[in-house]
Amino acid sequence: MPAIVGVAQVITLGNSSIFHIGDVYKIMPFSNAKTFSGAGSFNTGESLNVQNSVSSTNTNDQDVLDQGNFLNM
């Protein structure tokens, strides 16, 4: 059944967001990300004592290209 929609004003949409009005068969947002983080980056808890005297993160990506989203249907 078709939808009858009045005025819709969209100010901003995020990178991986979907704006949907009316009928839809399939909604599939695609996104990919590469994260580099050093020692102790994703620690969570009440009280932490993390000591990283010498820490470095290697961000050199020798293969240059990673798997993309262009064939995900």
Secondary structure, DSSP 8 states (H G I E B T S, - for coil): --------------TT-----S--S-------------TTTT--SSS-----SS-------TT-----STT--
